[in-house]
Amino acid sequence: MRFSEGDAVHKPRGYKFPGVVLSEFRTMNGEIRYVVEMIAFEGMPPLARPSGLLHVFSGEQLAQGFNHDPPGLVPKTTT
C-alpha cells in the first residue's frame, strides 16, 4: 500500500504504533519506506507518551487510519 505525507497510519500487528507519515524514501535496493512519527494513544501512561519518536516502516507493515481516537490530533483527510 502507498501512503502520502500527512497520512494517519497504524501498525495493525504486534506492538501499537499509531502515527503520521512524515516522508517517503527509497532504500539503496529501491524499496519504498516511510518515516512515521508516533502519536499518543488511549491507555498510554503519561510518562511513556512519545516526544518526536520516529520509526521507519515498509508499506506492508502499515494500515491506513488510526485504530483508536488520538487526543488532540486531526489527521489529513484524503479525497
HELIX and SHEET records of a PDB file:
HELIX    1   1 PRO A   46  ALA A   48  5                                   3    
HELIX    2   2 GLY A   59  GLN A   61  5                                   3    
SHEET    1   A 5 LEU A  54  SER A  58  0                                        
SHEET    2   A 5 ILE A  32  MET A  38 -1                                        
SHEET    3   A 5 GLY A  19  ARG A  26 -1                                        
SHEET    4   A 5 ALA A   8  HIS A  10 -1                                        
SHEET    5   A 5 ALA A  63  GLN A  64 -1                                        
END                                                                             
